[in-house]
Amino acid sequence: MVTVRAVFVIGTDKKVKAIISYPASTGRNMDEILRLIDSLQLTAKRTNVVTPVDWTVGGDLIVKPGASIEGQRVVDLPSGKDYLKFIKSD
C-alpha cells in the first residue's frame, strides 16, 4: 500500500469543488491551493467568467463562450471566430 496525499476543497454548499492528489514523494504546493480557492470564490460570484492558465488574483479573466460582458476584448484568432474573449478583473 502506498500513501497518497490529497487536498479536498469543499464549498459552503457542502459539495466538493476540487480534489488534488499528490504521490507520497511530492509535497503539496500551497500557492497553487490558495490560487485554486481564489479562483473558485471568484467564479462562484461572477458566473460568466473563468480563470485562464497561470491566473493570479487581479489577472485577466476569460469570458465564458456565449456570454458577453461590457468592456470585453476579443482575441484575433486565425479562424476568425470570436469565442476567446478577455475581461479585466475587478
DSSP file (Angstrom, degrees, kcal/mol; ACC not computed):
  #  RESIDUE AA STRUCTURE BP1 BP2  ACC     N-H-->O    O-->H-N    N-H-->O    O-->H-N    TCO  KAPPA ALPHA  PHI   PSI    X-CA   Y-CA   Z-CA
    1    1 A M              0   0    0      0, 0.0     2,-0.4     0, 0.0     0, 0.0   0.000 360.0 360.0 360.0 139.3    0.0    0.0    0.0
    2    2 A V        -     0   0    0      2,-0.0     2,-0.2    22,-0.0     0, 0.0  -0.940 360.0-120.2-119.6 138.4    1.3    3.5   -0.9
    3    3 A T        -     0   0    0     -2,-0.4    21,-1.0    20,-0.0     2,-0.4  -0.545  25.3-167.3 -75.5 138.1    0.3    6.7    0.8
    4    4 A V  E     -A   23   0A   0     -2,-0.2     2,-0.4    19,-0.2    17,-0.0  -0.997  12.3-143.2-124.6 131.2   -1.4    9.4   -1.4
    5    5 A R  E     -A   22   0A   0     17,-2.2    17,-3.7    -2,-0.4     2,-0.4  -0.786  23.9-174.9 -92.5 135.8   -1.8   12.9   -0.1
    6    6 A A  E     -A   21   0A   0     -2,-0.4     2,-0.5    15,-0.2    15,-0.2  -0.971  19.3-153.8-133.8 148.1   -5.0   14.6   -1.2
    7    7 A V  E     -A   20   0A   0     13,-2.8    13,-2.4    -2,-0.4     2,-0.5  -0.986  12.7-167.0-118.6 127.6   -6.5   18.1   -0.9
    8    8 A F  E     -A   19   0A   0     -2,-0.5     2,-0.6    11,-0.2    11,-0.2  -0.964   6.2-159.0-114.8 129.4  -10.2   18.4   -0.9
    9    9 A V  E     -A   18   0A   0      9,-2.7     8,-3.2    -2,-0.5     9,-1.3  -0.949  13.1-169.8-107.9 120.0  -11.9   21.9   -1.3
   10   10 A I  E     -A   16   0A   0     -2,-0.6     6,-0.2     6,-0.2    -2,-0.0  -0.940  12.3-137.8-115.6 128.5  -15.4   21.8   -0.1
   11   11 A G    >   -     0   0    0      4,-2.7     3,-2.1    -2,-0.5     4,-0.0  -0.187  31.1 -99.6 -78.7 172.0  -17.8   24.7   -0.7
   12   12 A T  T 3  S+     0   0    0      1,-0.3    -1,-0.1     2,-0.1    -2,-0.0   0.700 123.5  64.7 -65.3 -18.4  -20.2   26.3    1.7
   13   13 A D  T 3  S-     0   0    0      2,-0.2    -1,-0.3     1,-0.0     3,-0.1   0.346 117.9-114.7 -84.5   7.3  -22.9   24.3    0.0
   14   14 A K  S <  S+     0   0    0     -3,-2.1     2,-0.4     1,-0.3    -2,-0.1   0.718  75.6 129.1  66.0  25.1  -21.1   21.2    1.3
   15   15 A K        -     0   0    0     -4,-0.0    -4,-2.7     0, 0.0     2,-0.4  -0.867  67.8-108.3-108.2 144.9  -20.2   20.0   -2.2
   16   16 A V  E     +A   10   0A   0     -2,-0.4    -6,-0.2    -6,-0.2     3,-0.1  -0.584  35.0 178.3 -71.2 123.3  -16.7   19.0   -3.3
   17   17 A K  E     +     0   0A   0     -8,-3.2     2,-0.3    -2,-0.4    -7,-0.2   0.717  63.7   1.3 -98.0 -27.5  -15.4   21.8   -5.6
   18   18 A A  E     -A    9   0A   0     -9,-1.3    -9,-2.7     2,-0.0     2,-0.4  -0.985  52.2-162.5-160.8 149.7  -11.9   20.4   -6.3
   19   19 A I  E     -A    8   0A   0     -2,-0.3     2,-0.4   -11,-0.2   -11,-0.2  -0.996   7.4-174.2-135.1 130.1   -9.6   17.4   -5.5
   20   20 A I  E     -A    7   0A   0    -13,-2.4   -13,-2.8    -2,-0.4     2,-0.4  -0.995   8.3-162.6-124.0 127.0   -5.9   17.4   -5.9
   21   21 A S  E     -A    6   0A   0     -2,-0.4   -15,-0.2   -15,-0.2    -2,-0.0  -0.907   5.7-172.7-112.1 137.6   -3.9   14.2   -5.4
   22   22 A Y  E     -A    5   0A   0    -17,-3.7   -17,-2.2    -2,-0.4     6,-0.1  -0.963  26.5-115.9-125.0 142.5   -0.2   14.1   -4.8
   23   23 A P  E >   -A    4   0A   0      0, 0.0     3,-2.2     0, 0.0   -19,-0.2  -0.393  36.3-107.1 -69.5 158.6    2.1   11.0   -4.6
   24   24 A A  T 3  S+     0   0    0    -21,-1.0   -20,-0.1     1,-0.3    -2,-0.0   0.759 118.9  59.9 -58.6 -25.1    3.8   10.5   -1.2
   25   25 A S  T 3  S+     0   0    0      2,-0.1     2,-0.5     1,-0.0    -1,-0.3   0.510  97.1  71.3 -83.0  -3.5    7.1   11.6   -2.8
   26   26 A T  S <  S-     0   0    0     -3,-2.2   -21,-0.1   -21,-0.0     2,-0.1  -0.949  74.3-136.9-121.6 130.4    5.8   15.0   -3.7
   27   27 A G        -     0   0    0     -2,-0.5     2,-0.1     1,-0.1    -2,-0.1  -0.390  30.4-102.1 -77.2 159.3    5.0   17.9   -1.4
   28   28 A R        -     0   0    0     -2,-0.1     2,-0.8    -6,-0.1    -1,-0.1  -0.477  24.6-128.6 -80.6 153.8    1.9   20.0   -1.8
   29   29 A N     >  -     0   0    0      1,-0.2     4,-2.0    -2,-0.1     3,-0.3  -0.872  19.2-171.9-106.5 101.1    2.0   23.4   -3.4
   30   30 A M  H  > S+     0   0    0     -2,-0.8     4,-2.6     1,-0.2     5,-0.2   0.836  84.8  58.2 -65.0 -33.5    0.3   25.9   -1.0
   31   31 A D  H  > S+     0   0    0      1,-0.2     4,-2.1     2,-0.2    -1,-0.2   0.918 108.6  46.2 -61.2 -41.7    0.5   28.7   -3.5
   32   32 A E  H  > S+     0   0    0     -3,-0.3     4,-2.4     2,-0.2    -2,-0.2   0.883 111.2  51.7 -68.6 -38.3   -1.5   26.6   -6.0
   33   33 A I  H  X S+     0   0    0     -4,-2.0     4,-2.1     2,-0.2    -2,-0.2   0.921 112.2  46.0 -64.1 -43.2   -4.0   25.5   -3.4
   34   34 A L  H  X S+     0   0    0     -4,-2.6     4,-2.5     2,-0.2    -2,-0.2   0.878 111.6  52.2 -66.8 -37.3   -4.6   29.2   -2.5
   35   35 A R  H  X S+     0   0    0     -4,-2.1     4,-2.4    -5,-0.2    -2,-0.2   0.904 109.0  51.1 -63.2 -41.6   -4.8   30.1   -6.2
   36   36 A L  H  X S+     0   0    0     -4,-2.4     4,-2.6     2,-0.2    -2,-0.2   0.922 110.7  47.5 -60.9 -45.9   -7.4   27.4   -6.7
   37   37 A I  H  X S+     0   0    0     -4,-2.1     4,-2.5     2,-0.2     5,-0.2   0.912 111.1  51.3 -64.1 -42.7   -9.5   28.7   -3.7
   38   38 A D  H  X S+     0   0    0     -4,-2.5     4,-2.4     1,-0.2    -1,-0.2   0.922 112.0  47.7 -58.9 -43.9   -9.3   32.3   -5.0
   39   39 A S  H  X S+     0   0    0     -4,-2.4     4,-2.8     2,-0.2     5,-0.2   0.918 111.3  49.7 -64.4 -44.6  -10.5   31.1   -8.5
   40   40 A L  H  X S+     0   0    0     -4,-2.6     4,-1.2     1,-0.2    -1,-0.2   0.905 112.7  47.4 -61.9 -41.7  -13.4   29.1   -7.0
   41   41 A Q  H  X S+     0   0    0     -4,-2.5     4,-1.2     2,-0.2    -2,-0.2   0.923 114.0  47.1 -66.0 -44.0  -14.5   32.0   -4.9
   42   42 A L  H  X S+     0   0    0     -4,-2.4     4,-2.8     1,-0.2     3,-0.5   0.936 113.5  46.4 -63.8 -47.3  -14.3   34.5   -7.8
   43   43 A T  H  < S+     0   0    0     -4,-2.8    -1,-0.2     1,-0.2    -2,-0.2   0.684 106.2  59.9 -74.7 -16.0  -16.1   32.3  -10.3
   44   44 A A  H  < S+     0   0    0     -4,-1.2     3,-0.3    -5,-0.2    -1,-0.2   0.834 114.4  36.9 -73.2 -32.8  -18.8   31.5   -7.8
   45   45 A K  H  < S+     0   0    0     -4,-1.2     2,-0.8    -3,-0.5    -2,-0.2   0.860 123.9  41.0 -84.2 -39.9  -19.6   35.2   -7.6
   46   46 A R    ><  +     0   0    0     -4,-2.8     3,-1.4    -5,-0.2    -1,-0.2  -0.782  69.3 176.6-112.3  85.9  -19.0   36.0  -11.3
   47   47 A T  T 3  S+     0   0    0     -2,-0.8    -1,-0.1    -3,-0.3    -4,-0.1   0.536  70.6  65.3 -73.5  -6.8  -20.6   33.0  -13.1
   48   48 A N  T 3  S+     0   0    0     15,-0.0    16,-2.3    16,-0.0     2,-0.3   0.245  97.6  63.2 -99.9  14.0  -20.0   34.4  -16.6
   49   49 A V  E <   -B   63   0B   0     -3,-1.4     2,-0.3    14,-0.2    14,-0.2  -0.913  58.2-162.1-132.4 161.2  -16.1   34.2  -16.4
   50   50 A V  E     -B   62   0B   0     12,-2.5    12,-2.6    -2,-0.3    -2,-0.0  -0.932  27.3-112.5-133.8 160.3  -13.4   31.5  -15.9
   51   51 A T        -     0   0    0     -2,-0.3    10,-0.1    10,-0.2     3,-0.1  -0.817  32.0-135.8 -97.0 133.5   -9.8   31.8  -14.9
   52   52 A P    >   -     0   0    0      0, 0.0     3,-1.7     0, 0.0    -1,-0.0  -0.195  40.3 -65.4 -79.3 174.1   -7.2   31.1  -17.5
   53   53 A V  T 3  S+     0   0    0      1,-0.3     0, 0.0    -2,-0.0     0, 0.0  -0.297 123.2  12.2 -56.5 141.5   -4.0   29.0  -17.1
   54   54 A D  T 3  S+     0   0    0      1,-0.2    -1,-0.3    -3,-0.1     2,-0.0   0.674  90.9 167.6  61.0  20.6   -1.5   30.6  -14.7
   55   55 A W    <   -     0   0    0     -3,-1.7     2,-0.3     4,-0.1    -1,-0.2  -0.333  13.4-172.6 -62.6 143.0   -4.2   33.1  -13.5
   56   56 A T    >   -     0   0    0      4,-0.1     3,-2.8   -18,-0.0   -21,-0.0  -0.933  41.3 -73.0-131.4 160.1   -3.4   35.1  -10.4
   57   57 A V  T 3  S+     0   0    0     -2,-0.3     3,-0.1     1,-0.3   -18,-0.0  -0.258 123.3  21.5 -53.6 130.5   -5.6   37.4   -8.4
   58   58 A G  T 3  S+     0   0    0      1,-0.3    31,-0.4    30,-0.0    -1,-0.3   0.280  98.0 125.4  92.0  -9.8   -6.1   40.6  -10.4
   59   59 A G  S <  S-     0   0    0     -3,-2.8    -1,-0.3     1,-0.2    31,-0.1  -0.289  71.3 -77.7 -78.2 166.7   -5.3   39.0  -13.7
   60   60 A D        -     0   0    0     28,-0.1     2,-0.3    -3,-0.1    28,-0.2  -0.239  45.5-144.1 -61.6 151.3   -7.4   39.0  -16.8
   61   61 A L  E     - C   0  87B   0     26,-2.9    26,-2.3   -10,-0.1     2,-0.5  -0.826  11.3-120.5-115.6 155.6  -10.4   36.6  -16.9
   62   62 A I  E     -BC  50  86B   0    -12,-2.6   -12,-2.5    -2,-0.3     2,-0.4  -0.829  24.2-129.3 -95.5 133.5  -11.9   34.7  -19.8
   63   63 A V  E     -BC  49  85B   0     22,-2.9    22,-0.5    -2,-0.5   -14,-0.2  -0.689  33.4-109.2 -79.5 130.2  -15.5   35.4  -20.7
   64   64 A K    >   -     0   0    0    -16,-2.3     3,-2.2    -2,-0.4    -1,-0.1  -0.258  42.2 -91.2 -58.9 144.6  -17.4   32.1  -21.0
   65   65 A P  T 3  S+     0   0    0      0, 0.0    -1,-0.1     0, 0.0     3,-0.1  -0.321 115.4  22.6 -55.8 136.5  -18.5   31.1  -24.5
   66   66 A G  T 3  S+     0   0    0      1,-0.3     2,-0.2    -3,-0.1    -2,-0.1   0.203 104.1 104.1  89.2 -16.2  -21.9   32.5  -25.3
   67   67 A A    <   -     0   0    0     -3,-2.2     2,-0.4   -19,-0.1    -1,-0.3  -0.606  52.8-159.8 -95.0 159.2  -21.6   35.2  -22.6
   68   68 A S        -     0   0    0     -2,-0.2     2,-0.4    -3,-0.1    -4,-0.0  -0.995   6.7-174.3-140.6 133.2  -20.9   38.9  -23.3
   69   69 A I    >   -     0   0    0     -2,-0.4     3,-2.0   -21,-0.0     2,-0.1  -0.990  34.2-106.9-129.5 135.4  -19.6   41.5  -20.9
   70   70 A E  T 3  S+     0   0    0     -2,-0.4    -2,-0.0     1,-0.3     0, 0.0  -0.373 107.2  25.6 -59.1 133.7  -19.2   45.2  -21.5
   71   71 A G  T 3  S+     0   0    0      1,-0.3    -1,-0.3    16,-0.1    17,-0.2   0.411  86.9 144.0  91.9  -1.1  -15.5   46.0  -21.9
   72   72 A Q    <   -     0   0    0     -3,-2.0     2,-0.4    15,-0.1    -1,-0.3  -0.337  38.9-145.7 -68.0 152.5  -14.5   42.6  -23.1
   73   73 A R  E     -D   86   0B   0     13,-2.7    13,-2.8    -2,-0.0     2,-0.4  -0.981   8.6-136.3-122.8 137.7  -11.8   42.3  -25.7
   74   74 A V  E     -D   85   0B   0     -2,-0.4     2,-0.4    11,-0.2    11,-0.2  -0.721  14.2-130.6 -94.1 136.4  -11.8   39.6  -28.4
   75   75 A V        -     0   0    0      9,-2.8     2,-0.6    -2,-0.4     9,-0.3  -0.736  24.1-122.1 -85.2 129.9   -8.6   37.8  -29.3
   76   76 A D        -     0   0    0     -2,-0.4     6,-0.1     6,-0.1    -1,-0.0  -0.624  35.9-171.2 -73.7 117.3   -7.9   37.7  -33.1
   77   77 A L    >   -     0   0    0     -2,-0.6     3,-1.9     4,-0.5    -3,-0.0  -0.809  34.9-117.5-110.1 151.7   -7.7   34.0  -34.0
   78   78 A P  T 3  S+     0   0    0      0, 0.0    -1,-0.1     0, 0.0    -2,-0.0   0.811 115.4  58.8 -55.9 -30.0   -6.6   32.6  -37.4
   79   79 A S  T 3  S-     0   0    0      2,-0.1     3,-0.1     1,-0.1    -3,-0.0   0.679 106.6-128.4 -74.2 -15.9  -10.1   31.0  -37.7
   80   80 A G    <   +     0   0    0     -3,-1.9     2,-0.1     1,-0.3    -1,-0.1   0.415  63.5 136.3  82.3  -3.3  -11.7   34.5  -37.5
   81   81 A K        -     0   0    0      1,-0.1    -4,-0.5    -5,-0.0    -1,-0.3  -0.437  50.2-146.6 -76.7 153.4  -14.0   33.2  -34.8
   82   82 A D        +     0   0    0      1,-0.2    -1,-0.1    -2,-0.1    -6,-0.1  -0.192  60.7 116.0-114.9  41.9  -14.6   35.5  -31.7
   83   83 A Y        +     0   0    0      1,-0.1     2,-0.8    -8,-0.1    -1,-0.2   0.596  57.7  77.2 -88.4 -10.1  -15.0   32.9  -29.0
   84   84 A L        +     0   0    0     -9,-0.3    -9,-2.8    -3,-0.3     2,-0.4  -0.860  62.4 163.6-103.5 105.1  -11.9   33.8  -27.0
   85   85 A K  E     -CD  63  74B   0     -2,-0.8   -22,-2.9   -22,-0.5     2,-0.3  -0.953  19.3-159.4-125.7 139.0  -12.7   37.0  -25.0
   86   86 A F  E     -CD  62  73B   0    -13,-2.8   -13,-2.7    -2,-0.4     2,-0.3  -0.839   4.5-170.0-116.2 154.1  -11.0   38.5  -22.0
   87   87 A I  E     -C   61   0B   0    -26,-2.3   -26,-2.9    -2,-0.3   -15,-0.1  -0.993  31.1-106.0-139.4 144.5  -12.1   41.0  -19.4
   88   88 A K        -     0   0    0     -2,-0.3   -28,-0.1   -17,-0.2     2,-0.1  -0.427  38.9-115.8 -66.7 143.6  -10.1   42.8  -16.8
   89   89 A S              0   0    0    -31,-0.4    -1,-0.1     1,-0.1   -29,-0.1  -0.459 360.0 360.0 -75.8 154.0  -10.5   41.5  -13.3
   90   90 A D              0   0    0     -2,-0.1    -1,-0.1   -31,-0.1    -2,-0.1   0.484 360.0 360.0 -71.2 360.0  -12.1   43.8  -10.7
